[in-house]
Amino acid sequence: MTEHDKSSNVVWHHATVTRVRREQMNKHSGAVFWFTGLSGAGKSTLAHDVEEKLHRLDYRTFVLDGDNVRHGLCADLSFTDEDRKENIRRIGQMARLYVEAGIIVLTAFISPFKSDRDNVRKICGSDFHEIYCKCSLAVCESRDVKGLYQRARAGEISDFTGISSPYEEPDAPELEVDTESHLEECSERVFKYIAAAVAL
């Protein structure tokens, strides 16, 4: 059975409650803000801090976090290149559905491969905003409270980004923040960027 055969009898159902109507009710548009960077670069910290700022101002938000998603939707996936690709594909499709609901989606995933991030950009179109959390490997390792980098260097964890698996930096992200220090300043920059991007 081909991919076409799997989906040939599926027809998209058009709802009467449209994305435009949801966004009008929310008083802002939906969009995906994709935080990418090494483990320990501050992606989750930044995403949740920005969400708190947005939530306090009545923005409709949701954070999709790498670890949390792997507890459920992607619990069947490992960290091989193939499974990483499928992990990001699933997240991209889910993020797109959230955007149709008029939600501001903040995602915190290492998403190490450019091709996978580019694929999510194709899925989400102009609603996709790539935010590169730039941080040196040394600083990321110094923040490693779980000891994952140490275990990866000892050969106990295979396919670990930055050690035994590559991280491909974004070529032209919509926003780049230096997360080595002053995370609060980074949070404010991201908040202002998102507020401007989702304004109706």
N, C-alpha and C positions, 0 to 999 in steps of 0.2 A: 504494500500500500504506500503510495507516495504522499507527500505533504499536501498536495492538491486534493487527493482522495479523502484525506482526513477532514478537510474543511469544506468540501464541495457542497454539502447540504446544510451549511450554516449560513443564515441570513441575519445581517445586523438589524436589530429592532430600533426604530427611531422613536424616542420618547416625546411626549408632549411637553414635559418640563425640560427645557433646553439648557444648555450651558449658559447661554446669555441670560436667561431668567435667573439662574442660580447666582451668577456673578452680580447681577443687579441687586439681588437680595443681600448678598455678602458685602456689597459696596466695594469690591475689588475683583480683579481677574484672577483666574487660576494660573499657576505656573510651576515649573520644576526647577529647583535650585540644587544642583548636583555637586556636593562637596567631595572632592577627590584629593588623595594624598597618601603618604605612607602611614602605616600603623603608628600611632603616637603623634601624628601631626596636628591633632586638635579638631578633627572633623566633627565628631559627635559632640564634643564640648561646645564648639562654635554653633552647630546647628540647633542644639537645645537652648543655648543662651539667646540666640536670635529668635527662636520660636517664643520664648518667654516674653521678649520685648513686643513681638507682634501680637501675641495673645492678649496682653494687657491693654492693647489698643483695639481689641475686638476683631482682629483679622482671623479668618478661618484657616487653620494650619494643621499639618501632620508631619512628624519626622519618621522617616524610614531609616532605621539604623541597621548596619551590617550584621551585628551579632544577634539582634532581636529577630530579624527576618530569617536567619538560619535556625532559629528555634521552631519555626513553623513552616511557612511557605516553601522555604528552601532547605528544610531539614534533611532531605534526601541527597543533597549535593556535597561533594568533597571539595578540595582546593586544587584539583588538577586544572590545567588550562581550559579544558573542555567544560568542566563543571563551573568554573569561574565565569565563562562566557554565558552559560545558561542562567546562572544566578543573576547576572546583570540584565539579561534579556527579560527575565521575569519581572524584575524590579522596574524596568523601563515600561513594560506593559501595564503594571499596576499603577505606576506614577501617572501614566496617561489617563487612566480611569479616574484617579483622584482629581486631575485637572478638569476633566469633564464635569465633575461635581462642583467646580469652582473653588477648589482648595489650593492653598499654597503648600506645595510639597517640598520639604527639605530632606535630601537624602545624604547619608554619611556612609560612603563605601570607598574602600581603597580603589576599586575599579582600575587595576593597574595597566590595562591595555587600551591604547587609543582606539583601536577598531571597535571595541565593545562600547566605549563612550560615544563614539561616532554613530553606532547603531542606535543607541538611546536617543541621540539627537534626531535621527531620522524618524524614530517612533513618535517623538514629542514635537518635532518641528520647531517653530519659533517660540514655543513655550519652554524650551530647554535652555537653561543658563548654567554653564560650567564654572564652578568656583574652585580654583586651585589653592589648596592649603599647602604652601611651600614651607618645608622645614627640612633641615639637614638630617641625614641618617643618625649622626652622633647625638643630636638633641632628641630625636625620636627614641633612640635606645635609652637615653637617660630618663625618659618618662615611662619606661616600660614596667609598670607595677605588676603586670602578670608574668613577667619573666619570659615572654615569648621570644624576644630577640636572642636572649641567652640560650634558650633551648634550641633555637634555629641554628645558631652558630655551633652548637654542640652536636648538630646532626639529628636531634630528636624530633624536629618538625621539618618535613620536606615542603617544597614549593612555598617558602615563606618570602613574601615580597620584600625586596631590598637586600636579602641575604642569598637565597637560593633560587629566587624568581625575580625577574626584572620589574621595575616600575617605569612606565613610559610617560614622561611629563607632557602635559597639554601644550600644544603649539600656540593656540590663541584662545585662552579661556576668556569668558566674559568678564571675570574678575579674578585677580590674583591677590592673595593676602599672605604676608610673611608671618607665619604663626610660631616662629621661634621664641618670640617674646611679645608682651603687650597684647594678649588675647582680647582684652576689653576694647582696645582700639580697633582690632580686626572685626570684632562683633558689631561695633558701631558702623564701620564701613559697609559690612554686609547688610545690616539692617537698612541703612539708607539706600543701598542699591536695590534691595528687594522692594521697599516701599515705593520707589520710583517706577520700578518695572511692572508692578501690579496695579498701578493707579488707573482707574477708569476715566 
